[in-house]
Amino acid sequence: MDSKEDRMTSSGSDTDMQETHRWRIDDGRSNIDPEKADDTVDAPSSEGGEETEEPTTTQTEQAALATTIAPALPADAPAAPAAGGIPDGGLRAWLQVLGSWVIMVETFGLVNTFGVYQTFYETDLLVGKKGGSATEIAWVGSLQVALLLIGGVIAGPLYDAGYFIYLIASGLFLIVFGLFMTSLCTEYWQIILAQGLTVGLGMGLSFTPSNAILAQYFHKKRALAIGISSSGSPLAGIVFPILFSRVQPHIGSAWATRIIAFILLGLAIVPIVFMRPRVAPSHARRALIDTSAFKELPYMAMVIGNCLVFMCVFVPFFFIQLFGERRGIGDNDFSPFYLVTMLNVGSVFGRILPNAIAQRYGSINLILVCTVVSSILLFGWMGIVSESAGATALNGAGSTYLAGTIVFSLLYGLFSGGIVSLIASVIMGLTKDMSRVGTRMGMTFFATGIACLIGPPIAGSILGDGFSNTKWMGMIGFAATSVTLGTVSFFVTRYGVWRENKKIVA
């Protein structure tokens, strides 16, 4: 009798160990913190009602258990994905990339398009009205960028808590609604509320979750996936400025803006239908701030560098069309508004190529290359400004500098695009606990958003009406210095990572 009970107890213990091991395998596919696993699983109990501690296993014992249990699994059961259950590919994973691509069109794509609105408001709609100066108009674009990034401090923890689809749907609604309201605006305060505040809030709710979800589907190919999704913004920056500039003289700015809004409305169907988190949320209450991040030198240096770089990285996107018009840079076949398009053409390659290369050489290394070259190019733009000092739209001398300005635009778009697309991958790489990636992104983007809010208006205040060569030099010098200081801070991040792991690739 005792022997029979011993066999039953042994069988029950084996079953419990099998169930425990299966739970551990499934845990790689869920969002449950492994450190809390022992508290989550009920310990096996004996017939006498006494609780028995759950057996602990080393990696070797777990491997042996897996070998023992394997025959009990169905023969046609799918193999566990690599990297802790992350698929790193497949139809569903690439559909997330497609959805993220659409959201990049509707967020940073509109930011990259703002240059045509800056010029239109300054030279047409708001001429002689309150809010018609370059500085005041720049507040609209900077408010968009700031809210896009600052919104992450709210959207990040909500994403971690499982509210992904609600964030995406509400964010896309506000973007489209804000654009339709922008089409009705005739005064500066109306533009601030519609194009700045409403569209910016929508961007803030949708941008961070659309980036963070890619970490659930990609590990080795994460940088490439982020790069492909990021290519949506420069493609929008190519199409929308040309569309607006071509149709606005014929049907007016209101309907030109509505056409863009209708395009975004149709595209919004893709992320709402296809984008879904792969793992269940923890439902744990998340803090808005991860205090452990303040103790990490690489992360803090990255945040400071990101703020300095993003404060001025979009300055050419806001003001290069105005520069072309004031200096008469163009000819019969090339209008100055194409300069914004050239920036975005370069940015298409900048969103994909650096991320593809980062798979081999590391995201931090590549973002350093991009920031160094971007700062050099901004100083190079000062040379174009200096050489074209006597050119105006009236004397036609600006066409001499067309080739140089196009080359600057393409190259700056390439390397600044690399900065924008790599930063999410850098944040993920510096985050040891991926369950906190949403919070870390929110913290980073909040600080960066404050910098984006003040950068373009400061640049616009230095520039004035755009006729003074000295003021052009001062504005570009301000932008170039800010990006250079940010580059120095990124070098500190790279040193901190090297000090921790002594790896060249990071």
TALIN-V230815 format. One record per backbone hydrogen bond with DSSP energy under -1.0 kcal/mol. NH is the residue of the N-H (numbers start at 0). CO is the residue of the C=O. If there is no record, write none. Layout:
nh=(NH NH)
co=(CO CO)
//
This chain:
nh=(4 5 6 7 8 9 10 11 12 13 14 15 16 17 18 19 20 21 22 23 24 25 26 27 28 29 35 36 40 45 48 51 61 62 63 64 65 66 67 68 69 71 72 76 84 87 93 94 95 96 97 98 99 100 101 102 103 104 105 108 110 111 115 117 118 119 120 121 122 123 124 125 126 128 131 136 137 139 141 142 143 144 145 146 147 148 149 150 151 152 153 154 155 157 158 159 160 161 162 166 167 168 169 170 171 172 173 174 175 176 177 178 179 180 181 182 183 184 190 191 192 193 194 195 196 197 198 200 201 202 203 204 205 206 209 210 211 212 214 215 217 224 225 226 227 228 229 231 232 234 235 236 237 238 239 241 242 243 244 245 246 247 250 251 255 256 257 258 259 260 261 262 263 264 265 266 267 268 269 271 272 273 274 292 293 294 295 299 300 301 302 303 304 305 306 307 308 309 310 311 312 314 317 318 319 322 323 324 325 326 328 329 330 337 338 341 342 343 344 345 346 347 349 350 352 355 356 357 359 360 361 365 366 367 368 369 370 371 372 373 374 375 376 377 378 379 380 381 383 384 385 386 387 388 390 395 399 400 401 404 405 406 407 408 409 410 411 412 413 414 415 416 417 418 419 420 421 422 425 426 427 428 429 435 436 439 440 441 442 443 444 445 446 447 448 449 450 451 452 453 454 457 458 459 460 461 462 463 465 471 472 473 474 475 476 477 478 479 480 481 482 483 484 485 486 487 488 489 490 491 492 493 494 495 496 497 498 499 500 501)
co=(0 1 2 3 4 5 6 7 8 9 10 11 12 13 14 15 16 17 18 19 20 21 22 24 25 26 32 33 36 49 45 43 57 58 59 60 61 62 63 64 65 68 69 73 80 216 89 90 91 92 93 94 95 96 97 98 99 100 101 103 106 107 112 113 114 115 116 117 118 119 119 120 123 125 128 132 133 136 137 138 139 140 141 142 143 144 145 146 148 149 150 150 151 153 154 155 156 158 157 162 163 164 165 166 167 168 169 170 171 172 173 174 175 176 177 178 180 181 186 187 188 189 190 190 191 192 193 196 197 198 199 200 201 202 205 206 207 208 211 212 213 220 221 222 223 224 225 228 229 230 231 232 233 234 235 237 238 239 240 241 242 243 246 247 251 252 253 254 255 256 257 258 259 260 261 262 263 265 266 267 268 269 270 289 290 291 292 295 296 297 298 299 300 301 302 303 304 305 306 308 308 311 313 314 315 318 319 320 321 322 323 327 333 334 335 337 338 339 340 341 342 343 345 346 348 351 352 353 356 356 357 361 362 363 364 365 366 367 368 369 370 371 372 373 374 375 376 377 379 380 381 382 383 385 387 391 396 397 398 400 401 402 403 404 405 406 407 408 409 410 411 412 413 414 415 416 417 418 421 422 423 424 425 432 433 435 436 437 438 439 440 441 442 443 444 445 446 447 448 449 450 453 454 455 456 457 458 459 462 467 468 469 470 471 472 473 474 475 476 477 478 479 480 481 482 483 484 485 486 487 488 489 490 491 492 493 494 495 496 497)
//
